[in-house]
Amino acid sequence: MTRALIADDEPHLALYLREQLALLWPELEIVHMARNGNEAAASIEQLEPDLAFLDIQMPGLSGLEVAQGIEGDTRVVFVTAFDTYAVQAFDHAALDYLLKPLKTERLARMIERVKAALALQAAGQAIAPDARLADVLLQLTRGRATPARLRFIRAGQGEYVHQIPVAEVLFFHADDKYTVVQTASGEHLIRTTIAELAEQLDPDQFWQVHRATLINLNYLAGTRRDESSRLFLRIKGHASELRVSRAYVHLFKAM
């Protein structure tokens, strides 16, 4: 039995999709209904469904960011109201896409395509689209208008507000409701999300290596692979290694 997760912040649309899938694909098991991107990411990591139906625009992490952070074998079908260019891009990178409002005929075609792709994957014949998918998602997320580059990070601590030069930041890491700003001298907490920071930082200096982590390339000391071929980064001035999500491993192939 194929296991799937649905993530959409509009409950009535999520329920409609679930009902239609029950009619058209009765052997599909819906293991969770997530109402935001953070819940979707955590549930995918915990439950490892075969398939995730991800809405693009959700609170917390967007569907794009959730997809970027998937490290297991979960494949993605985007539910989107994006324009034609984005839909064509998804068609070449993800298993499939669904345009809102959802239509029965389109759902049926999606099910046929996804079943075929999952069957090939189970037989070991599918080509994993991770690198291509990551490239498309990065193009889409960076294709928006870019605000002025950040030069300083303002972080409150008690009565004081610290002004931290961006050049001194080793990395940013999302931690529950806050984002940790790590420098050589310590850490500070801010409420700006990783997605918001990625839009405002210089992409040639700061790379996203996980849905929750942005690193400053100026402090990259080296890389390491473990026995499972997972990639880890060593950062100058920081004792612990940082793990690279599967969707971003291809960024380091030339290193």
C-alpha positions, 0 to 999 in steps of 0.5 A, spaced: 500 500 500 502 506 498 502 511 503 501 519 503 501 525 506 497 531 505 499 538 507 495 545 506 493 550 510 486 551 507 483 545 511 477 544 506 481 544 500 485 538 504 479 534 505 477 535 498 483 532 496 483 527 501 476 525 499 477 525 491 483 521 492 479 516 496 475 515 490 480 515 485 485 511 488 482 507 494 488 503 496 492 509 497 493 510 505 493 518 507 497 517 514 497 525 516 494 531 514 499 537 515 496 544 516 503 548 515 510 547 512 513 546 519 508 540 521 509 537 514 517 537 514 516 534 521 511 529 519 515 527 513 521 526 517 518 521 522 513 517 518 517 517 511 511 516 506 512 514 499 508 521 497 507 528 499 502 532 496 505 539 498 501 546 497 506 551 495 504 557 500 503 555 507 505 558 514 512 557 516 516 553 511 513 553 504 512 547 500 518 549 496 522 549 502 519 542 505 521 539 498 528 542 499 529 538 506 526 531 504 532 526 505 528 520 505 525 517 499 518 521 499 516 523 492 513 530 491 506 532 488 506 540 488 499 543 489 500 550 486 496 556 483 503 558 480 504 561 473 505 556 467 512 557 467 513 554 474 508 549 472 512 547 466 518 546 471 515 542 476 512 537 470 520 536 469 522 535 476 517 533 481 513 527 480 507 531 478 503 538 480 496 539 481 493 546 479 488 549 484 482 549 483 483 541 483 479 537 477 477 530 477 480 528 470 487 532 472 487 528 479 486 521 475 492 523 470 496 525 476 494 518 479 496 514 473 503 518 472 505 517 480 503 510 480 507 508 474 513 512 477 513 509 484 513 502 480 519 504 476 522 506 483 520 500 487 523 496 481 530 500 481 529 503 475 527 510 476 532 516 476 532 520 482 530 527 480 533 530 487 538 534 484 534 537 478 528 538 483 533 542 487 535 546 482 528 548 479 526 550 486 532 554 487 530 558 481 523 559 483 525 561 490 530 566 488 526 568 482 523 573 486 525 580 487 531 581 491 531 586 497 537 590 499 543 585 501 543 585 509 549 588 512 548 587 519 543 582 524 540 586 529 539 581 535 535 583 542 538 580 548 535 583 555 535 590 555 541 590 549 540 590 542 546 587 538 548 589 531 552 583 528 556 584 522 553 579 517 560 578 515 562 575 522 556 570 522 558 563 521 551 560 519 544 561 521 540 555 524 532 554 525 531 552 532 524 551 534 521 558 534 527 562 533 533 562 528 540 561 531 545 566 529 552 563 530 558 567 530 565 565 533 564 568 539 557 565 541 550 565 538 544 570 538 537 568 537 532 572 532 525 571 529 527 572 522 526 565 518 531 562 514 527 563 508 527 570 509 534 570 510 536 567 504 532 572 500 536 578 503 543 575 503 548 574 498 547 567 495 555 567 493 557 568 500 551 564 504 549 557 501 543 553 504 545 546 506 538 544 509 531 547 510 534 549 517 541 551 515 545 557 511 552 557 512 557 562 510 562 559 505 568 564 508 568 559 514 567 553 510 573 548 513 572 542 509 567 536 508 566 529 510 562 523 508 560 518 513 559 510 512 552 512 509 555 517 504 551 522 508 555 529 507 557 533 513 561 540 513 566 543 518 566 550 520 571 554 522 570 557 529 565 552 531 566 545 534 560 541 531 559 539 524 553 541 520 549 536 516 547 537 508 540 535 506 540 530 500 537 536 496 543 540 497 549 535 496 550 536 489 552 543 491 559 540 493 560 535 488 566 540 485 569 541 492 
